[in-house]
Amino acid sequence: MSAEQIRLTEDKERKKHWKKWGPYLTERQWGTVREDYSPDGAAWENVTHDDARSKAYRWGEEGIGGISDYKQKICMSWAFWNGKDPFIKERLFGLTGNQGNHGEDVKEIYYYLDSTPTHSYMKMLYKYPQSPFPYEELIGENKRRGKTDSEYELIDTGIFDEDRYFDVFMEYAKHDSEDIIGVATIHNRGPEAAKIWVMPTIWFRKTWFTGHEPFMPKLSLKRSNQIKVFSPKSGNFNLTFDGNPDIRFCDNETNRERLYNIPNERPYTKDGINDFIIHGNDNRLNPSFYGTKAAAIYELTIPAGESKEVKFRLQRQDEPNPLSVCKDCLNQRKKEADEFYNLLQERVTDPDLRSIQRQAYAGMMWSKQFYYYDVERWLEGDPGRYVPPVERKKGRNGNWRHLQNYDIISMPDKWEYPWYAAWDLAFHCIPIARIDPEFAKDQLLLLLNEWYMHPNGQIPAYEWNFSDVNPPVHAYAVQRVYQIDKKANDGVGDQEFLERAMHKLMLNFTWWVNQKDSDGKNIFEGGFLGLDNISLFDRSHAQYYQGKLEQADATSWMAMFSLNMLRISLDLCEFNKTYQFTATKFLEHFLYIAGAMNNISSEHISLWDDEDNFFYDVFHLKGKEPKKMKVRSIVGLIPMFAVEPIREDLFDELPEFKKRLDFFMREKPKLAALVSSWAQPGQDKRRLFSLLRGHRMKSVLYKMLDSQEFLSEFGIRSLSKFHLPNPYTMKINGDTFSIKYTPGESDTRMFGGNSNWRGPIWFPINYLIIESLKKFDFYYGGNFSIEYPTGSGNYMTMDLIAKELSLRCMKIFMKDEHGNRPVFGTNEKFQKDPHFKDYILFYEYFHGDSGKGLGASHQTGWTGLVSEMIHKYYKEKEFVNHAAAPLFRS
């Protein structure tokens, strides 16, 4: 075992809490629902970026490259000042959802470069301009631009053109589980010497006004370069800095005078250090050198092309020369991180892909966040404090009073989405299971806990609306993580994890059946389903148009959910044969859903269209004939996800399941005929459950692999390119709705923000397509192939198609024959500059034609699935040179 694997084992067995400290600060606490106490729910405007330096938060803390303990009692991060900005750089800047022409958008350049699962070693890079940061320019220009214009980014301002900036590399190494070394290495990339103020900062999250802290925590000056850190809950620490910095103290308290023009409760407020640095004003600093916030101030002049270091050590013990071990410890932890990842990447021979994969894992590890949200207390207010507006009790999340979140959670993006999203998190856990299966399992169980899941069985969606509906992929993630973990443990599965998840997932399944199949027809509505702008109108509000929408994707997700639960039940039969009865339940659900998709309520209405050979939603208008909404979108590809091959010999081990299966196949022949060629055993005598039979499967694949429809050089588009010259239009009660292929940023505000499924490439959908193709190949072997293009004589198996699609997705981040990465588009700085070109940004989605990254720029969560694609590509077959001819041509 590597040193990092030993630490993971010690943490799992609770011998040593290696994960007690980690990158658990968010990157944006302002503008969140948790901090919003407005009567109208305008979260973006209630606490702004400008407020943030003076506002003590209630529910969490933010910082640049920050760390904290797992309960976020003690927080540390880095602050900087270039001598020209109007305030110090303590937090990342970005536009609110209402300011950006494509919604919320961080306007900074930073990268997650490395992290082990226990955070024994971490590395991050922040690029800080030496010229005044263009706050107003970024706000003004994006305000001027419309939905059809691109976003105006920091790089577009020209502030990096002459290389007048600092590269700040922030590294952490754990000497022990509660002994942490932090080092910032600041490089001056400019042509002249430049000044920078570097301020490692420590503070306590404000808990003392809630009744949670019996005594105030305290930071105090112990020596000229050392702070004593005391908290009633955390105990004593010593924080030692190198050199002789100017250490200053204030309190993590709101500056009410600045924000609200009312007297302050305490004289030494949160922005005291900022005011001292910017204005030389020390009247908000504690002259007695203690408080609840402190910073060590380093004023550095760095010659052109050179670098300087700032380091600290946080530890419980008091010892002479505590910084003497820093260099050796940092080098040792780097070496151990290399050993850990070298073992994982043993078969990945391409050095560029190794770097991409490792940075993807780093982003997933850095995107852990302490997330605290007690909805009932948020609605009612804290004892002895001001009472929240009465309007909020009937507003956002008012029916989620049971929800109490107080955990480390994997975030989609700690600036643009600093709150968990149920289906994002399910995808995060799959690649995370490769490096830390225990964390992946804990995350999946977390959302199924009684204090998360609604009593009615619904899984909370996300803080802006916990009642919204995401695709039911949790069971899929549970089953995949179980299998990954089982293989890593020499074929021994974690029965307790699978069983705990199974029982709660049954509640969630029942919620779907009761709430989203209101007529009991096995056709599901779903609504939003996280697919944002994919439809003509907001699918969650079909009733506004006096109609009802029967969704091909919602119904297919439920067919997939049924098969996932069937698979979990069969896996549990290894431990307890009683689960063959739940396997039977979910088999029957799947068969009835398959039947309903082809003949809704025996009315000869099908979600499959024989004319176009594709799946569509069906819209029922009161008093009118049902109408198929012929939008060629990923809605019609999602039926592919409902597939499960099963070993034939398993049936002999489960007589009750086999008996019921035989009955269904005999007594319900029409249903049996719908779920693929059940009577014909596949490779190694496997049987197949699937929504797609041969003809339909080939028809869907032909459209998916057509470059004038779904196939891009960089994966599968979310909307067919057919709708570029042929927008789909439909009239509903006098209103005209239209949809067209939009390969880049969204041109509609249907869901606001940067929501866009009208053409771009999204990794979760591409990942599920690839995994489904592999399942089909697992059944068919080489016995099922399609000719593409028609008449070419070029036949492809499901496995070859899956490999090619994986390669196309991977190519988004890889260097092409010109040394350019499609993810960076036409930006010359990102493509060619040696200090930019090998640092990867994992965007939310990608341009449907060029592969350029769009949307949230650090969405390593589900875009981190590229790491899983790389892993499986190399695992299954020796890597094919990406410059060679593709397996099939667009």
N, C-alpha and C positions, 0 to 999 in steps of 0.2 A: 504493500500500500504506500502511496505517496504521502508526504507530510500533510497535505491538504485533506486527503481522504481520511487520515487518522483524526484530524480535527473534526471532520464531519461525523465520524463515528463517535467521538467523545461527546459532541453536541447532541447527537441522537440519543445516546445512552445517558445523557444528563450528568456526565462526569465533569464536564466543563462547558460553560455557556459561551461558546465562541461567537455566537450570533447576537450576543447581548448588545454589542455596539455595531452600528452599520450606517449606511448612507440614508438614514431614515427621515431626514428633513425633506420637506417638499421644496419645490422651486418656485411655487406661487401659492401663498395662502390668501392673499388679497383677491377679491373678485370671485370668491367661492360661495356656495350656498351656505356653508357652515358659518361663515363670518357675516352673513347678511341678516341684519335685524331691521330691514326696511318694511313698511306696511305693504308695499306693492311688489315685493320680491325681485326688485331690480338689483341683483347681486353684483353685477359688474360695476355699478355706480355707487353702491353702498360703501365699499372700501376700495379705494383706487391705489394704483402704483404710487402716486404722489402722497397719499395718506400713509402708506405702509411704513415709512421710516419713523413715523410718530405714533403709530397705533399698536398697542399691545393686543395681540390676538387672544381669542378665547379657546380655539380648538386645535391649534397646531402651529408649527414654526417653519420658516423658510430660510434659505441661504444658498450661497454659491459654493458648490463642492462640499456641502455640509455633512456632518455626522451627528448622531445622538445615541443615547441608550434606547432600548427597545420600548420604553414607556415615555420617551422624550421628556425626561425630567431635566437633563443637562444637554445643552446644544452647543455645537461649535461649527463655525464656517469661516470663510475668508471674505474680507472686504478690501477694496482698492480705491485709490484716487489718483488721477493723472495730473492733478494740479489745475485742471481747467473746467471740469464738470461742475454743475450747480449743486451737486450733492454726491456723497461717496457712493461707490458701487457696492451695495450690500446685497442686492437681489437682482435677478435678471429682469430686463425690461421687455415689455411686449404690448401689443394692442388688445383692447377688450373685444369681446364679440361684436360690439356695436361700432367700434372704431375701424376695424379691418374691413376692407372691401370683400374679403372672403372669410370673415369671422376672426376669432381670437388667433393671435399669431405672435410667438416669441420673436423678438428682433435682436438676437444676439447670435454669436458664433461660438459654439462649445461642443465638445466631443467626450463621450465616455470611452476610455481607451482600454481599461483592464479592471477586472475584479475576480477574485476567487469567491466561491459560494459562502465562505465564512467571513469574507471581507478581511482576511488576514493580510491581503495586499489589494490596494485599489489605486487607480490612476485616472485623472480627468484633465482635460485641456480647456482653458478659457482664453479667448482672444480679446484683449482689451485695447481699444484705440488710444493713441497718445493725443489726438486732437479731441476737442469737445465732442462728447457723444451726441449724435444728431437726434435728440428726442423729438423736438418740434417738427423737424423735417419729416421724420418717419410718420408721425401722426398726421401732418398736413397733407403729404403726398398720397397716403393711403385713403384719406378722406376724400380727396379729389377724384381718385380712381373709382370706376364702377365695377359691376360684377363681371363684365366682359373683359376687363383689364387684368393683367397679372398683378400679384402682390409686389409691393415695393419693399425690398429687403435691405438689411444693413449693408450687405456687400454692394448693393446698387448705388449707395450714396457716394461711393468712391473713397471712403475713409481709409480703405486698406491699399489703395493704389500705389502709394509710395513706400509701403511697408513700415509706416510709422505706427507701430503697434507693439504690444507686449504679448508674448506667448507665456501664459502662466500654467505650468504643469503642477497640479496638486496631487500628492501621493500620500497614502496612509499605509502603515505597516503595524501589525499587532505583535508586540513583544510577548504579550500574554493576553488572555481574554479581556482583561480590563487594564491593559497597559498599552497605550496607543501612541505611535509616533506619527506626526504630521509634518510634511515638507512641501513647501512651495518653491519651485525653481522658476525664476522670472527671466525670460530672454528678451532682450531689446532687439527686435528685428529691423529697426530703423537705421538710417544713415548717420545719425548723430546721437550723442549721449542724451539720455532722457531720464526725467525724475518720475518716480512712482512711490506712493505711500501704500504699504502692505500692512494689513491689520487682521491677524488671526483673532477671532472674536469668540467669547464664551458667554453664555447666558442661561438662565433658567426659564423654561416655559412657565407662564404665569398661571399657577394653580392655587395661589394662596387666598384668592378672593372667593373661591368656590366651596371652602370648607374641607377641601381634600388635604390641606397641609396644616398640621397643628402648630408648626412654627415656620417662620420665614427662612428660606434657604439664604446662603450668604457667600459671596465672593469677597475675598479680602487680600490685600498685599502682604505676602509672607516674607519675601526677600525682594531685592531690586529687580529680579527677573523671574519671580515665581508668585503664583496666585494659589491661595488655599481655597479649595472648593468644598463647601459643606451644604448638604441637603438632608433634612430629617429622614427622607425616604432612601436616598442614595448613599449616605454616609460621607466620608472624607476622601478627597482626591488632592493631588498636587499637580499643578500645571506649570511646567517650566519652559521658558523661552530661551533661545540662544541670544548671545550678545547682551546689549543693554537697551532694550526698547523702552519707550515711554508708555507705561501701563496706566490706563485711565478707567474710571468706574462711573457708571450711572445705574439706573434701574430699568428693568423691563416694564415700564409704566407708560400709559398714554399721555401724550402732550395735549391735554384738553384745550389749553389756551390757543395752540396753533390750529387744531382741527375744528373746535366748536366754540371758541371765544368765551370759554368759561374757566374759572380757576382750576388749577391743577390740584389733584389729591396729594401728590408727592412732588418735591422740587426737582428731583434728578430723573428726567424722563428718558425714554427709549432713544430719542434722537440727540442725546447729549454729546456723544462722541462725534456724530456728524457735524453738529454745530461748532464743536471745538476745532475740527480739522478744516472746515470750510471758512469759518468766520473768526476763528481764534477766540470764540466765546466759551468760557469755561464755567458759566454760572449754572449750567445744568449737569456739571460733573461734581461728584462727591469729593470735597477736599480732604475727607478722612480716609479716602482710598478703600472703600468697600461699596458693595451694592449687589444687584442681581444681574448686571450685565457689565462686561469689561472687555477691553481690547488692548493688545500690545501693538504700539504704533512704531512702524519702521519707515523712516524716510530714506529712500535709496536713490542714488544716481548711478545708472547703469550705462557704461560706454556702449557705443554702437557695436552690434554683433556679439556682445558678451552677455553673461547672465550672473545672477546672484541668488542666494538661497535664504529662506526663512524657515526655521523649524521649531517644533515644540514637542513636548512629551507629556501626556496625561497619564498619571499612575496613582495607585493608592498608597504605595510605600514612599517613604522619604529617604533618599539616599544621596550620597555625595556624587557629583558629576553625572547626573542622570542622562545628559545628552550624549555621553561618550559612546553609547551603544547604538546610536541612531543609524549611522552609515552601515554598519555590519548587519543590523537587523533588516534594514530596507533591502539590501542586496540579497540577503538570505530568503526573504519572503518573495522577492522577484523570481529568484531561482526556483523556489517551490511552486510558484504559480506556473512557470514554464513547464515544470515536470508534470503538473496536474493536467494542463491542456495538451501537452505533447502526447500523453497517453490517450486522451480522448480523440486527438486528431491524427492518430497513428497512420491511417490510410489516406489522409488528405495530403496529396503530394504537391499540389499547386500552392506556392507560398502566398500568393495574393488571396486565394480563397481561405487559407488558414487565417490570415489577418482579418478578413471580412467576418469570418465565423467567430473569431475570438472577440472582436469588437461588438458583435451582436450579443454574445453572452454577457459582455461587460455592461452593455446598455440595460439588459434585463436585470442584472444584479444591482446596478446603480438606481434603477427605477423602483426599488422597494421604498415604501413610505409608511411612517406611523400615521394611521388614519383614525381619528377620534370624532365620533358623531353620535351623541345621545339625543335622539329625535325628541323624546318627551321633554327633556330639560331644555332643549333648543326652542321648543314651542312655548314652554311655560316660563322660562327664564330662571336664573340662578337665585337662590334664597338671599334676600337682603340687597339685591341689585335691582336695576330698573326693570320693569315688566315689559316684555316685547309687545308690539302692536297686536291688538285683538284679531286683526285681519289674518294674521299668519296661521291661526288655529284652523281656519277653513281653507287655507291655501296649500302651498307646496308640501307634500309628504305628511299631511295631517292625519292620514290613516295608517301611518307606519310608526305609531308611538312605541311599539315593542322594540324597535330597532336600536341596538346599542353596539356601535362599532368602536373598538379600542384595540387595534391590532396592527402588525406590520403586514402590509398588503402590496401585491404587485400592481403597479399603476400602468395605464396605457402610455402616459407621457407626463412627467412631473411638473411641466409648465402648462401645456395646453389642456391636458386632461388629468389634473391632480386629484382624481377621485376614481375609485374602482368602477369598472363596467363589467357586468356579469359575463357577457360572451367574449369580450376581450380577454378577461382573466382566464377563461377556459383555454383559449389558444396559447396564452403565455406559458401555461403549465406544461405543455407538451415538450418544447425544447428545454425548459428548465429542468425537467425530469432527467435529462441526460447528465446534468452536472450536480443536481441536488434533488433527488427524488423525494426526500422527506419534506422539503419546503413545498414542492409541487403538490404533494398529497395533502399537506396541511392547508394549502390555499384552497383547494377544491372542497375540502370539508368545511372550511370557514363559512362559505356562503350558504351551506346547508344547515348551519347551526340554528337553534331555536331563536336566538337573538338577532339573527340576520333574516332567515326565511320567514315570510309572512305566515301567520297561523293557517291561512287558507292554502298554503303550499307554493305561493309565488316566490321566485327568487328575485331579490331587489335588483333593479336594472342599473341605476346610477343616481347620484345625489340630486340632480336637477329634476328628476321624476322617477322615484323608485318604482312606481306603478307602470312605467312603460314596459314594453314587451321586446325582449331580445330573442333571437333564435335559440331553441333549446338544444344547445351543444354541450351542456355540462356532462351529460352521461357519456357522450363521445370522448370527452377529455378524460373522464374518470377511467374509462376502459383503456384508452391509449396509455395513460400514465401507469396504470396497473401492469400492462404488458411490458412497458419499458423497464419498470422497476423489477418485475419478475425475471426478465432476461438477465438483468444486471446481477441478480441474486441467484444465479445458477438454477433457474426454473422454479424457485420457491416464491409463490405469490403472497402478497400481504392481505390475508383474509379479512382481518379486522377493518382495514381501510375500505376494502370493496364492499363489505357487508354494511358498514356505517353509511357509506354513500348510497348504497342500493335502497335502504329503507327510506331515506329522505327524498331520493329521486322519485320514488313511487308517489310520494305526496305531490311533488311537482308535476308529475305526469297526470295525476288526477286533476290538479288545478287546470292544466291545459284542456283536458277533456271536458271539464265542467264549464270553463269560462270561454273557451275559444271555439267550441263546437256546440253552440247554443241550441241547434236543432237536432243534435244527435245523429247527424248524417255522415260522420267521419270525414267531413270536409272542414277545414279550419280557416279561421279569419286572420288571427295573428295581428294584423295591422302593421304598425311601424316596422317591427322586426329588425331594427338597426340598419335597414337598407335605405334610409334617408330618401333621396330624390329619385329612386328607381322607377317610380310609378307616375302616372299622369297627375295624381293628386295625393294628398296626405291619406294614406290607407288606414290610419287610425280613426279617421273621421268620415268614413263612407256614408254614415247615416246623415251627415249634413246635406248630402245630395239625394236624400230620400232613397237610399239604396243599401245593398249589402254586397260585400266583396268576398267571394270565395277564392282563396289564394292558392295557386299552384305551389308556391314556395312554402307557405305555412303548413300546408298539407304534407308536402314532401319532407319538411323538417320533422313533422310528427311521425312519418313513416320511418325516417332515420332514427328518431328517438326510440321508437318501438323496437327496432332491430338492435340498437345499442343496449337497451334493457334486456332483450333476449340474450345477447352475447354475455352481458354481465351475469345473468341468471345461470347460464350454462357454465361460465367460469366458476361460479360459486358452488355448482354441483360437484366440483372436485373435492369440496370440503363437506358438503351437506346435500344429499340427493333431494331433499325437500324442495329445493329451488327449481326443480323441473316443473313444478306447478306454476311458478311465476313465469318461467320460460314459456309455458303454454299460453298464459294470459297475454303476453306481449306478442307471441306469434299470431294469435287471433286478431289483436288490434291491427297488426301490420296487414294481414290479409284483408280485413274489412276496409282499411284505408285505401289499399290498392284497388279494391272493387269500387269504392266510392269515387275515386279519381276518374274512373272510366264510365261511370253511370250514376250521376248524382241523384240520390233519392229515386232511383228507377225511372227517371224522367228522360233518359237518353241524352243527358247533357254530360259532356266529358271535358276535363281540363286539357285533354290531348286534342289537338286540331289535325285532322287527317289531311286537310288541304296544305297546310304549311309544315306538317310533320314536326310539331313543336308544342310544348306546354304553355298555356296562357292562364291568367286569372279570368274568372267569370264574374261579371257585375250584374246584379239583379236590381232593376229599377221597378218600383212599385207599379203594378198594372201593365208592365211591358215584358216582352220576351227577354230572357237572359242574353247577355251579350258578352262575347269573348273580347277581352282587351288585348289586341294583337301587338303587344310590345315585345320585341325580341330582346330579352334581357336575361340576366343570370337567373331570374325566376324560372325560366325554362330549362336551366341546366341543373338546378338543385335536386330534381328527382334522381339524378345520377348518384347522389350521396346515400340513398337508401339501398345499401347493398351489404350482404354478409354471407361469405362462404363458410360452410360448416362441415367438419369431418363426418363421414357417414358412420364410422365406427362409434362415434359418440352416442348415436341413437340407441345402440345396443346396450349401452351402459345406463340408459334412462328409459326404462320400459313405459312409464306413464306418459312421458312426453312423446315417445314414438307412437304410442297407441292413439293419442289425440291428434297427432300429426297425420297418421294414416287415415283417421276418420275424416279429417278436413279434406285431404287430397281426394278421398273417395266420394264424399257426400257433397263437396263444394267444388266440383271440377272447373267451373268458370273462374272461381277465385284462384284455384291452383294454377290455371293456365296463365294467369296474369303475372305471376311472380317468377318469371324466367322459366327455363327448361328444367323443371324440378325432376322430371322422370329420367333425365339423362345425367348420370354422374359425371362430374368433371375430373380434372387432374387429381390423381391420388384419391379417387372416389369421394371427392367433395361434392356437397350439394349447395345450391345457391338460392338465397332469397334476394330478390331485386325488383324494383319497380319497372325496370327496363328489360324488355325481351330483345331478341336479335334485331328486328326491323327498326324498332324505336331507338334502340341503342345506336345503331348505325346512323339513323337520321339525325339524332342529336349530335353525334360526333362529327358528321359532315358539316353541320352548321358551325360547331365549335371550332373546327380546324380550318375554316374558310377565312382567309385574310381580309375578305370584304365583309365579314361578319364579326366573329369574336376573336380570331387569332391575331395577336400582335407579335412583333419580334421579341416582346418582353413578357409574354404570358397571355392570359385570357382576359379580354375586356369585360367590363360589367354590363355594357350595352352594345348591341350589334352596330357595326359601322354601316350596316344597311340603312339605318335611320339617319345618316348624314344627308344623302340625297332624298330620302323618303321619310320625313318626320311623320310620326303617327299622330293623328288628330281624332278626337272623339267629342261629340256634343252630349252634355248631360243637363237636362232641364234648362236648355237655353244657353248654358255656358259652354264655351269651347276650350278644351284642354289639348295640349300638344306636347310631344316629347321628341327630342332629336339627340343624336350622338354628340356628346361633348367630351372630347378626350382629356381635357385639362381641368382647370378650376370650374366650379359650379357657376352657372349663369342664372340660377333661380334661388330665391330665398324661401323655398317651401319649408325647409327646416332650419333656415338661417345658417350662420357660421360657415364653415368650409365643407359642409356636407355635400358629397358628390358621388353618386353611383351611376352617373350617366355616361360612362365610357372609360374612366380610368381603371387601372389594374390594381386589384386589392389582393394582398397575400393570403388572407384566410380562405377566400373562395378558391384561389388557385391551389392552395395546399389541399383542400378537401377534394378538389377535382383529381389531383395527382394521386391522393391516397385511395380514392374510389376506383380509379383506373387500375391501381395495383391490386385491389381486392378482386376486380373482374379477372385480371391476369392470373391471380392465385387460383381461381376456379377454372378458367379456360386454358391456361398455359399458352401455348402457341397456336391453339386451335380456333381462335377468334381474331380476325384481322379485318381491316378495311382498306380498300384501294383509295389512295389519295395522291394526287388529284385523280378523279375518275378517268379511266382510260390510260393512265400512266403505267400500269403494271407494277406500281410501287405499293406493296402491301405492308401494313404496320400492325404489330400486335399492341395490345393495351400497355404492355410493359415499355415498349419503345416510345409510345406516345407520352407516357408518364415521364420517362427520362428526358425527352425533348422539352416538355413543358417545364420541368425542374431547371433544366439548363437555361431556358429563356428567362425565367425569373432570376436565376443567379446572375445572368449577364447584365442585369440592371446595375449591379455594383462592381462588375469586373471591368478591367481595362480591355478595350478593344484593340484592333490592330494599329490604331493611331495613339494608343496610350490613354485614351479618354474613357471615362466612366459615364454611361448614359444617365445615371442618377443625378449628375451635376449639370446636365443640359449643355448650354452653350457658354457657361461661365468659365472664362479662360483662367481666372485666378484659381478656382477650385480644381480645374483640370490639369494645370501645368506647374503651379507653384509648389516647390518641394515641401513647403511648410503647410500645405493644404491637401495635396492630391491623394494622399494615402490615408487620410482620416475620413471615415465613413459616416454619413448621416442616414438614418433609417426612417424614411418618411412614412406618412400615414397611407398614401396611395401614390400611383405613378401614372404619368401621361400615357394614354392609350396608344399613341403612335411613336413617341420618342423615348419613353422610359424615364423621363425626367421626374425627380421627386417633387411631390406636392403635398399640401396639407400640413399637419403637425410634423415637425422635423425630427423629433426624437421618439417616434412611436415604435421603439424597439420591441414593445409587447408583441403585437401580432405580426409585424413585419420581421421581427426576430425569428419567425418561422423559416427564414432563409437558412438559418443555422441548421435546422432539422433537414431541409432539402439537401444541403451540402453533405451532412452526415450520411444520409441514406443513399445519396448518389454514389459516393465513394464506397460505401459498405457493400452495395449490391453489384457494382461493376467497376472495373478500373476506369478512371476518369478519361473521357474522350476530349481531346484538345478542342477548346472552345472556338478556336480559329478555323477548325475544319468545317467541311460542309455539314449543315444540319441534317438530321435524320429525315425531315420533310421540310419542304420549302413553303414559305408564305405565298 
